[in-house]
C-alpha cells in the first residue's frame, strides 16, 4: 500500500508542478517574482542550516553564492533561450529524482554515500542517470530542442540529448548530496516544513540548484558549436 508520506509527496507535486510550469510559460515579471520569492525562502532555509553548523560564516557565504548562481542561471535559461530548452531541463531533473527514488526503492542494494545520505543507493543513482536521458531523447525526438540546434539530423541531436540527460542526472544527484551534507552538519532531517511530504523548499529543488548553472554552461557551449 502507498505510504502516507509518498501520498503527500504526490499530492503536493500534483498541485505545485502545474502552477510552476504555468509561471514558466508566462515568463517575464511573473517568473521574476516567483524566483525572487523562492530565492529569499532558499536563503532563509540555508541560514537555518548554517547557524546550526560549526562554521556559520563560510557555510552561509557559500549559500549566498550558490543560490545567486543557481537562480541567476535559471532566469538566464528562460530569457536567453527558448522555453523548450528550460522545459527539457525541468523534465530531466524531475525524471532524475523520480528514477532515483523508485529504482532505489525497487532494487535497493549497496549504499551510495551512507555517511551523507543513508537512503541513496547505487541502483537509485543508475535510475537517476537513465531516466533523464530517456526523457530527453523522447522529448527532443518529438518536440525538438532549440531553434539553433534543430537543423541537425536526429543522429546528432538524440545522442546529445542522451548525454545531457546523463550529465544533468549526475549533477542533480550531486546537488542533492551537497544539501544532504549541510543538513548532516546541521543535524537536521529537512531544511524546513514548507511543502507537505517534501520538507523545505531546498529539499525539493536541491537537484535543480546545481543543475541550472551546469546546464546553462552546456547549452551555451552547444550554441557556439551549432
N, C-alpha and C positions, 0 to 999 in steps of 0.2 A: 504494500500500500504506500501511497505517496506521503512522505513526512510533512508535518505542518510547516517546517522551515522551508522545504522545497516549494510547497504550495504558496507560501508568502512571497518567495522569490519570483515565481511565475506570475502571480497577480500583479506585483509591483512592476515587473518588466512589461507586462501587457498594457499597463496604464501609462507608464512613463516613456516607453520606447516610441510609440506613435507621436506623442507630443514633441519629443526630441527631434524626430525626423521632420515633423511639420515645421519646426522653427529652423531647421537646417535648410529646408526648401525655401522658406521665406527669405532667409539671409538678412543682410542689411542691419538695421538698428535692432530688430528683434533678436537676432543671433548675438549681436554685440552685448546687449543687455543680459541675455542668458549666460554668456561666457563670463561677463563681469561678476554676476552673482555667484556662479559656480567657482570662479577664481577666489572670491572672498571666503566662501564656505570652505574651500580646499585649504586655504591659508589658515583659517581658524582651526580646522581639524589637525593640520600639521603642527600648529602651535600647541594644541592639546597634547600631541605626541611628544613634541620636542621638550616641553617643560618636565616631562616625566623621565627623560633620559639623563645621563650624567654629563652630556655635552650640549647643553641647550643652545648656545650661540652658534656653533658651527652647524648643528643639525637644522636650526631654524634658517640660517643663511642658505644652506643647501636647498631647503624647501622653497624659499622665495625665488631663487634662481631657477629651480626645477619647474615650478608652477608657471613662472613667466615664460620660459621657453616652450613649455607644453601648450599653454593656452594661446600664445602668440603664433605658434606653428599651426594649430588647429584653425585659427581665424585666417591665416595666410592660405591654407589649403582651400578654404571656401571662397576667398576673394580673388585669388590668383589663378585658380584652375576651375574646371567645370565641376558642377555639383556631383556628377558621376564619379569623379576622382575621390571625393570625400566619402560618398556612399560606399564605394568599394572598401575604403579604409575602415569605416564603421563596421561593415559586414565582416571583414577579416578579423577584427578584434572580437566581435561578438561570437563568431564561429570558433575562434581560438579558445575563448573562455568556455563555451558550451562543449566543445570537443574534449578539452582537458577535464572538465567535470564528469561527463558521462563515461568517457573511455576509462578514466581513472577509477570511477566507481565500479564499472563492469569488470575490468581486468585486474585492478589492484596491482600487486607486485611490489618491487623494490621502491623505496622512497627516493625522491629526487634529492632534496637537501633537507633532511629532517630537523637539522639544527635551526633552520629558519622557518620552514613551512612543513609541519609534520604530516599534512594530508596530501601533499603533492607526490605523485609517483612518476616513474619513467614512462609508464604506459600512458598516463594522462598527458605528459609532455609530448609524446608522439601524436596523440589526438589533437593537441594544441598546434601542431605543425601541419598535420594532414588536412584537417577540415577547413582552415582558412585558405589553403592552397586550392582545394577542390572548389570552394565557394568562388574564389577569384577567377578561376578558369571558366566556370559555368557562366558567371556574370559577364565577363569580357566577351565570351563567345556569343552570348545572347544580346547584350546591350552595348558592347563596345567599351572603350577605355577613355580616351581623351582625343579631342579634335586633332592634335598634333601627331598622335600615335596611330590613329585608326586607318591610315593609308597603308600600313604594313599588312602583310599576309598573316593568316591565323598561326602559321608555324613559327612566326616571330613573336606575335603578341601573347599567345597562350603559354609558352614556356616562361615568358617574362612575368605573366600573371601568377604562375605557379611559384616561381622563385620569390616574388613579392609576398605571396601568402605564407611561405615558409619563414621568410625573414621577419615579417611583422608578427607572425605567431610566436617566434622565438623571443623577439624583442618585447612583445607584450607580456610574456611569462617572466622575463627579466624585470619588467616594471612592477609586476605583481610581487615578485620576490623582494624587490627593494622596499616597498611599503611594508611587506611582512617583516623584513629585518628591522625596520624602525619600530614597528609595533612590538617586536620581541624586546628591543632595547627599552621600550617604554613600559613593558609588562602588561599590555592590554590585548584583548582579542579583536576588537573592532576599532575603527577610527571614530566612530560615532554611532548614532541610532536614527539617522535621518530617514533612511529608506527601509521599510519593513522587510525582513528576510535577507537584507544585504548588508546592513550596518550603516556606516557613514558613506558620504559621497566618495571619499578616496577608496573605500573598499570596492566600490562599483566601477570606478574609472582608472584604477591603478595601472591596468594594462595599456590604456589609451594614452596616459601621460607620457610615457617613454616612447610609445609607438608614433605619436604625432610628429615630433621633430625628425625622427629617423625616416618616416615615410615622406615627409616634405623634402628631405635631402635626396632621397632616392628618386622621387618624381622630378625634382629639379634637374638631377643628372640625366634622367631619361629624356627630358625635354631638350637638352643640349644635343643628345645623340640623335634624336629624331627631328 
